[in-house]
Amino acid sequence: MQPFDIEERVRRSIGYFNEGYNCAQSVFMAYADLFEYPAEAAKAIASSFGGGIGRLRETCGTISAMAMLAGLQHPAPDPADARARTANYAVTRNMVKRFTNEYGTIKCGELLKIPVGKKEGAAPSERTDGYYAKRPCGRFVEHAARTAGQMLKGEITTEEE
């Protein structure tokens, strides 16, 4: 893997989010080039994970992006390779644990404090100054982008913490 600066990738991720990309795209796109993924492919691959997977407000898209990056860094394509799968799962769990320790949950709806049962459609929220002012998503993007960078640099290990 080519050398990279984590903080530059964090800034890139936040920039993508502020351009209107969803949380998952913003984190995944910031690192996809390290795996020779074209920008358009990275945008497409991560597009369904925003809003807690298709705006269902389930698992935060930043978590999904970190998991996708873990899959590229610690692939486990062979279902019989328990060692590779364990390493992949462990590094993913370690990243999720860091996020949960910081924010208390990985559920999009809980992170956004959306009342249980509130119905939302599939249409994305309009990105306005008001949207960015009231949504904490930028903080989650920043945290996940930094954590993913640490994982990619080997600072977050495949051993359970």
C-alpha positions as CSV (number, residue, x, y, z in Angstrom):
1,M,0.0,0.0,0.0
2,Q,1.2,3.4,-0.8
3,P,2.0,5.8,2.1
4,F,-0.8,8.1,3.1
5,D,-1.5,10.8,5.8
6,I,-4.4,9.9,8.0
7,E,-5.4,13.5,8.7
8,E,-5.3,14.4,5.0
9,R,-7.7,11.5,4.4
10,V,-9.9,12.6,7.3
11,R,-10.1,16.1,5.6
12,R,-10.9,14.5,2.3
13,S,-13.7,12.4,3.9
14,I,-15.2,15.5,5.5
15,G,-14.9,17.3,2.2
16,Y,-16.9,14.6,0.5
17,F,-19.6,14.7,3.1
18,N,-19.8,18.5,2.8
19,E,-20.2,18.0,-1.0
20,G,-23.3,15.9,-0.4
21,Y,-22.0,12.4,-0.5
22,N,-23.5,10.1,2.2
23,C,-21.6,9.1,5.3
24,A,-20.6,5.7,3.9
25,Q,-19.4,7.1,0.6
26,S,-17.4,9.9,2.4
27,V,-15.4,7.4,4.4
28,F,-15.0,4.7,1.8
29,M,-14.1,7.2,-1.0
30,A,-11.3,8.7,1.1
31,Y,-9.3,5.5,1.0
32,A,-10.6,3.6,-2.0
33,D,-7.8,4.8,-4.2
34,L,-5.3,3.0,-2.0
35,F,-6.8,-0.2,-3.3
36,E,-6.9,1.1,-6.9
37,Y,-10.7,1.4,-6.8
38,P,-11.8,4.1,-9.3
39,A,-13.7,7.0,-7.7
40,E,-16.9,6.1,-9.6
41,A,-16.8,2.5,-8.4
42,A,-16.2,3.6,-4.8
43,K,-19.1,6.0,-5.0
44,A,-21.4,3.3,-6.3
45,I,-20.3,0.5,-3.9
46,A,-20.9,2.7,-0.8
47,S,-24.0,4.5,-2.1
48,S,-26.6,2.2,-0.5
49,F,-25.2,2.3,3.1
50,G,-26.0,6.0,3.8
51,G,-28.7,6.8,6.3
52,G,-28.2,3.6,8.2
53,I,-28.5,1.4,5.1
54,G,-30.9,3.0,2.6
55,R,-32.2,5.6,5.2
56,L,-33.5,2.8,7.4
57,R,-31.6,4.3,10.3
58,E,-30.0,1.0,11.2
59,T,-26.1,0.6,11.2
60,C,-24.4,3.9,10.7
61,G,-23.0,4.2,7.2
62,T,-19.6,5.1,8.6
63,I,-19.5,1.7,10.3
64,S,-20.3,0.0,7.0
65,A,-17.5,1.9,5.3
66,M,-15.0,0.9,7.9
67,A,-16.1,-2.7,7.5
68,M,-15.7,-2.5,3.7
69,L,-12.2,-1.1,4.1
70,A,-11.4,-3.8,6.6
71,G,-12.5,-6.3,4.0
72,L,-10.0,-4.8,1.5
73,Q,-7.2,-4.6,4.0
74,H,-7.8,-8.0,5.6
75,P,-9.7,-10.0,3.0
76,A,-11.4,-13.3,3.8
77,P,-12.6,-14.5,0.4
78,D,-12.4,-18.2,1.2
79,P,-15.1,-19.4,3.6
80,A,-12.9,-22.2,4.7
81,D,-10.1,-19.9,5.8
82,A,-11.1,-19.4,9.4
83,R,-7.8,-17.6,10.2
84,A,-8.5,-14.9,7.6
85,R,-12.2,-14.6,8.7
86,T,-11.2,-14.3,12.3
87,A,-8.7,-11.5,11.5
88,N,-11.2,-9.6,9.4
89,Y,-13.9,-9.9,12.1
90,A,-11.5,-8.9,14.9
91,V,-10.2,-5.8,13.2
92,T,-13.8,-4.8,12.3
93,R,-15.0,-5.4,15.9
94,N,-12.1,-3.3,17.2
95,M,-13.1,-0.4,15.0
96,V,-16.8,-0.7,16.0
97,K,-15.8,-0.9,19.7
98,R,-13.9,2.4,19.3
99,F,-16.9,4.0,17.7
100,T,-19.3,2.7,20.3
101,N,-17.0,3.8,23.2
102,E,-17.1,7.3,21.7
103,Y,-20.8,7.6,20.8
104,G,-22.6,4.8,22.7
105,T,-24.2,3.1,19.7
106,I,-23.7,2.3,16.0
107,K,-27.4,2.7,15.1
108,C,-28.0,5.7,12.9
109,G,-31.4,6.5,14.4
110,E,-30.0,6.5,17.9
111,L,-27.0,8.6,16.9
112,L,-29.4,11.1,15.3
113,K,-31.9,10.9,18.2
114,I,-34.7,10.1,15.8
115,P,-37.8,9.0,17.8
116,V,-38.5,5.3,17.6
117,G,-41.3,4.7,15.1
118,K,-40.9,8.0,13.2
119,K,-41.5,7.2,9.5
120,E,-39.0,8.5,7.0
121,G,-39.0,7.8,3.3
122,A,-36.1,6.8,1.1
123,A,-35.6,10.4,-0.2
124,P,-32.4,11.9,1.1
125,S,-32.5,15.0,3.2
126,E,-31.7,18.2,1.3
127,R,-28.2,19.3,2.1
128,T,-28.6,22.8,3.4
129,D,-26.7,24.9,5.9
130,G,-29.5,24.0,8.4
131,Y,-28.9,20.3,7.7
132,Y,-25.2,20.5,8.4
133,A,-25.8,22.7,11.5
134,K,-28.2,20.3,13.2
135,R,-26.8,16.9,12.1
136,P,-23.8,15.3,14.0
137,C,-22.9,13.2,11.0
138,G,-19.8,15.1,10.2
139,R,-18.3,14.1,13.6
140,F,-19.1,10.4,12.8
141,V,-17.5,10.7,9.4
142,E,-14.4,12.3,10.9
143,H,-14.1,9.6,13.6
144,A,-14.6,6.7,11.2
145,A,-12.2,8.1,8.7
146,R,-9.5,8.5,11.3
147,T,-10.2,5.0,12.7
148,A,-10.1,3.5,9.3
149,G,-6.8,5.1,8.6
150,Q,-5.4,3.8,11.8
151,M,-6.6,0.3,10.8
152,L,-5.0,0.6,7.4
153,K,-1.7,1.7,9.0
154,G,-1.8,-1.3,11.3
155,E,-2.5,0.7,14.4
156,I,-5.7,-1.2,15.0
157,T,-4.9,-4.9,15.1
158,T,-6.5,-8.2,14.1
159,E,-6.4,-9.2,17.8
160,E,-9.5,-8.6,19.9
161,E,-9.0,-5.6,22.2
